[in-house]
């Protein structure tokens, strides 16, 4: 069944479109010290190669703000400045030429400070993402609802949306995130009905890669399947490149992106005479930076493997001491076990070329 996207206003973040007229984009965030320009740019380059399309960088102080200009100028993808607590840093980021701002309305300060930031963003035509986090809501809203709640998140978002609208500013993107998946789902569904703005999806503080990937896939995946969401970030503890890999898999699984390699591998059984897990991991690592749409099979049984993975573009099926290289279910040749990954890589290079 084809997913019908929610209709939104459409904006541009640098050269990347955001809204229902454009593909759903993948975001991540650097974990380097922003003032370390070379380290930050190096990580942005790794993220871009993995498939990240928009990157967010932390701007915790004036030194980080000073580095932004150099980063923005050399970054391969649009840069969003992440601002907390100090509106002056937002103004500094805008002067540095960032492609977008992310502001947490619960901690940016008084309304007049937000107005000043919006005025400058409007003059430069720079979008603002209002980022509401269930863990950092305004004190008055937390007290009103006796703690963090979906309704409180929506109320917080609407307060700041209305403030921006009163200033005749509509280059808005919204995100309502929580580490509580049901709360995040409820809040995002509600705001989707109340505003026309594009939505950024994510489960904040999702955790370590394994558990975080599961939580993010459920939360983000459910909303995307309902047609809600225009950009996504999978928040994981660790190397941010892993966030991009999981995000690509979410989009691919839902049929919302046809890019990168999809790996099919069997769950193994008593017929498996090869270390399939290690083989599949080696293949995955080898193909991580390929953005060409490709379905690759890594099967553990030379008897049934090629037939079971007939829909794959190319694949290998392991046997005892050797394996089969196949394409579209048809066997190409036998290969010694220790040469399977290289043989598969060479076949993929032919297809990509």
C-alpha positions in Angstrom: 0.0 0.0 0.0 1.3 3.4 -1.0 1.9 5.9 1.9 0.1 9.2 1.4 2.1 12.1 2.9 0.5 14.7 5.0 0.2 18.0 3.1 2.5 20.7 4.5 4.0 24.1 3.8 7.3 23.6 2.0 10.5 25.2 3.0 14.2 25.0 2.1 17.1 24.3 4.4 20.0 25.4 2.4 19.7 23.5 -0.9 17.5 20.8 0.6 13.7 21.0 0.3 11.6 20.1 3.3 7.9 19.3 3.2 5.5 17.0 1.3 6.8 18.0 -2.1 10.2 16.6 -1.3 11.6 13.3 -0.2 11.9 12.6 3.5 15.4 13.6 4.6 17.8 12.2 7.1 19.4 14.3 9.7 22.0 13.7 12.3 24.1 15.7 14.8 27.8 16.0 15.3 29.3 15.0 18.6 32.6 16.8 18.2 33.5 20.1 19.9 32.2 22.6 17.4 35.1 24.9 17.9 37.3 22.1 16.6 36.6 23.0 12.9 38.6 20.2 11.3 37.2 17.5 13.5 33.6 18.7 13.0 34.0 18.9 9.2 35.6 15.5 9.1 32.6 14.0 10.9 30.2 15.9 8.7 31.9 14.4 5.7 31.6 10.9 7.1 27.9 11.5 7.8 27.3 12.8 4.3 29.0 9.8 2.8 26.7 7.5 4.9 23.6 9.3 3.6 23.0 12.2 6.0 21.4 15.1 4.2 21.2 17.8 6.9 23.5 18.1 9.9 23.0 19.8 13.3 25.9 21.2 15.3 25.8 22.3 18.9 26.5 25.9 19.7 27.0 26.0 23.5 29.1 29.1 23.7 30.6 32.0 21.8 33.7 30.1 20.7 31.5 27.5 19.0 29.6 30.3 17.4 32.8 31.8 16.0 33.7 28.4 14.4 30.3 28.2 12.6 31.2 30.4 9.7 34.2 28.2 8.7 32.1 25.0 9.1 29.1 26.3 7.1 31.4 27.5 4.3 33.1 24.1 3.9 30.3 21.7 4.8 29.0 19.3 2.1 25.5 19.4 3.5 23.3 22.2 5.1 24.1 23.1 8.7 21.6 23.8 11.4 22.7 25.5 14.6 21.4 24.0 17.8 20.8 26.7 20.3 19.9 26.5 24.0 19.6 29.1 26.7 21.2 32.1 25.0 19.4 34.0 22.3 22.7 35.9 21.5 24.2 32.6 20.2 21.2 32.3 17.8 22.0 35.7 16.5 25.6 34.9 16.2 24.8 31.7 14.3 22.6 33.6 11.8 25.4 36.0 11.2 27.7 33.0 10.5 25.4 31.9 7.6 23.8 28.8 9.0 21.1 27.2 6.9 18.7 26.8 9.9 18.1 27.2 13.6 16.9 24.8 16.1 15.5 26.5 19.2 14.0 24.8 22.3 11.3 27.2 23.4 11.4 26.0 27.0 14.8 27.4 27.6 15.6 30.2 25.1 14.3 32.9 27.4 11.8 35.7 27.3 9.4 36.3 24.4 11.3 39.5 23.4 14.5 37.4 22.9 12.6 35.0 20.6 11.3 38.0 18.7 14.7 39.4 18.1 16.0 36.0 16.8 12.9 35.7 14.5 13.4 39.2 13.1 16.9 38.4 12.1 15.9 35.0 10.7 13.2 36.6 8.6 15.5 39.1 7.1 17.9 36.3 6.1 15.1 33.8 5.1 16.4 31.2 7.4 14.0 28.5 8.8 13.5 27.9 12.4 12.8 24.5 13.9 10.8 24.8 17.1 12.0 21.8 19.1 9.8 20.8 22.0 11.3 18.2 24.3 9.1 16.4 26.8 11.9 16.6 29.3 12.4 20.4 29.1 8.9 21.9 29.0 8.2 25.3 30.5 7.7 25.0 34.3 4.1 26.5 34.0 3.1 23.8 31.6 4.6 21.0 33.6 2.7 22.2 36.7 -0.5 22.6 34.7 -0.4 18.9 33.5 1.2 17.5 36.6 4.3 16.5 34.7 5.4 16.0 31.1 2.5 15.1 28.8 1.6 15.0 25.1 -0.9 17.8 25.5 1.7 19.9 27.3 4.1 19.4 24.5 1.5 20.5 22.0 0.6 23.5 24.0 4.2 24.6 24.3 4.7 24.2 20.5 1.6 26.2 19.7 2.6 29.1 22.0 5.8 29.5 20.0 4.2 28.9 16.7 1.7 31.7 17.4 4.5 33.9 18.5 6.4 33.4 15.2 3.1 33.8 13.2 2.4 37.1 14.9 5.7 38.2 13.6 4.7 37.2 10.1 7.2 34.4 10.1 6.3 31.0 8.5 9.6 29.4 7.7 8.8 26.9 10.5 9.5 23.3 11.1 8.3 21.5 14.3 9.5 18.6 16.3 7.8 17.2 19.5 10.2 14.6 20.9 10.2 12.5 24.0 12.1 9.4 25.2 8.6 8.0 25.9 7.5 6.6 22.5 3.6 6.7 23.1 3.9 10.3 24.3 5.9 11.3 21.3 3.4 9.6 19.0 0.4 11.2 20.6 2.0 14.7 20.6 3.1 14.5 17.0 -0.3 13.2 15.8 -2.0 16.1 17.5 0.3 18.8 16.2 0.0 17.4 12.7 -3.7 18.1 12.8 -3.3 21.6 14.2 -0.6 23.2 12.0 0.5 23.0 8.4 4.2 23.0 9.1 6.7 20.3 8.2 7.5 17.9 11.0 10.9 16.5 12.1 10.5 13.1 13.8 12.6 11.5 16.5 12.6 9.7 19.8 15.0 11.7 21.9 17.5 10.0 24.2 16.6 6.7 22.6 19.7 5.0 24.1 22.4 2.6 23.0 22.5 1.4 19.4 20.5 -1.8 19.8 17.6 -0.5 22.1 17.7 2.9 20.5 17.3 1.6 17.0 14.3 -0.4 18.1 12.6 2.5 19.9 13.3 4.9 17.0 12.1 2.5 14.4 8.8 2.0 16.2 8.2 5.7 17.0 9.4 7.1 13.7 8.2 4.2 11.6 4.6 4.3 12.9 4.3 8.0 12.1 5.9 7.7 8.7 3.5 4.9 7.9 0.6 7.3 8.7 2.0 9.9 6.3 3.4 12.1 9.1 7.0 13.4 9.0 9.3 15.3 6.6 12.7 14.9 8.2 13.9 12.3 10.7 16.7 11.7 13.1 17.5 8.5 14.9 19.1 9.5 18.2 21.7 6.9 19.4 24.5 7.0 22.0 27.7 6.5 20.0 29.0 7.2 16.5 26.4 9.3 14.7 27.0 7.5 11.5 25.0 4.6 13.0 22.1 7.0 13.3 22.1 7.5 9.5 22.4 3.8 8.8 19.3 3.0 11.0 17.4 6.0 9.5 18.1 4.8 5.9 16.8 1.3 6.9 13.6 2.8 8.3 12.9 4.7 5.1 13.8 1.8 2.9 11.6 -0.7 4.9 8.6 1.6 4.4 9.3 2.1 0.7 9.9 5.8 1.3 13.5 5.7 -0.1 15.2 3.8 -2.8 18.8 4.3 -2.0 21.6 2.4 -0.5 22.1 -1.3 0.0 19.4 -3.5 1.6 21.0 -6.7 3.0 19.0 -9.8 3.2 20.4 -12.6 5.4 18.8 -15.8 6.7 18.4 -16.5 10.4 20.6 -19.6 10.1 19.7 -23.2 10.9 21.3 -26.7 11.2 22.2 -26.6 7.5 24.5 -23.6 7.9 28.1 -24.6 7.7 29.6 -21.2 7.7 30.1 -18.3 10.1 27.2 -16.4 8.6 27.1 -13.6 11.2 30.7 -12.7 10.6 30.2 -12.9 6.8 27.1 -10.7 6.9 28.9 -8.1 9.1 31.9 -8.0 6.7 29.5 -7.4 3.8 27.6 -4.7 5.6 30.8 -2.9 6.5 32.0 -3.1 2.9 28.8 -1.6 1.5 28.0 1.0 4.1 28.9 4.0 1.8 27.1 2.8 -1.3 24.1 4.9 -2.1 23.1 3.0 -5.2 19.8 1.1 -4.7 20.8 -2.5 -4.4 19.4 -5.6 -2.7 22.2 -8.0 -1.5 21.7 -11.4 0.0 24.0 -13.2 2.4 22.7 -16.7 2.9 23.9 -19.6 5.0 22.8 -22.5 2.9 24.2 -23.3 -0.6 21.3 -25.7 -1.2 18.4 -23.3 -0.8 20.1 -19.9 -0.5 20.0 -18.7 -4.1 16.4 -19.7 -4.6 15.2 -18.2 -1.3 16.9 -14.9 -2.2 15.8 -14.8 -5.8 14.6 -11.2 -5.5 18.1 -10.0 -4.6 20.2 -8.3 -7.2 23.3 -10.2 -6.1 24.3 -12.5 -3.2 26.4 -15.2 -1.7 25.4 -18.5 -0.2 27.8 -20.2 2.2 28.7 -23.9 2.2 31.5 -25.9 3.9 34.7 -24.3 2.9 33.2 -22.6 -0.1 30.1 -20.7 -1.3 28.1 -19.7 -4.3 28.0 -16.3 -5.9 24.6 -15.7 -7.5 22.5 -12.9 -9.1 18.7 -12.9 -9.3 18.7 -16.5 -8.0 21.0 -17.8 -10.8 24.4 -19.2 -9.7 27.4 -17.5 -11.3 30.2 -19.5 -9.8 31.7 -21.3 -6.8 34.1 -19.3 -4.6 36.4 -20.4 -1.7 34.9 -19.3 1.6 37.7 -16.7 2.4 37.1 -15.1 -1.0 33.3 -14.7 -0.8 33.3 -11.0 0.4 35.8 -9.9 -2.3 33.9 -11.8 -5.1 30.7 -10.2 -4.0 32.3 -6.8 -3.9 33.6 -7.2 -7.4 30.2 -8.2 -8.7 28.6 -5.2 -7.0 31.1 -2.9 -8.6 30.1 -4.2 -12.0 26.4 -3.5 -11.2 27.1 0.0 -9.9 29.2 0.9 -12.9 
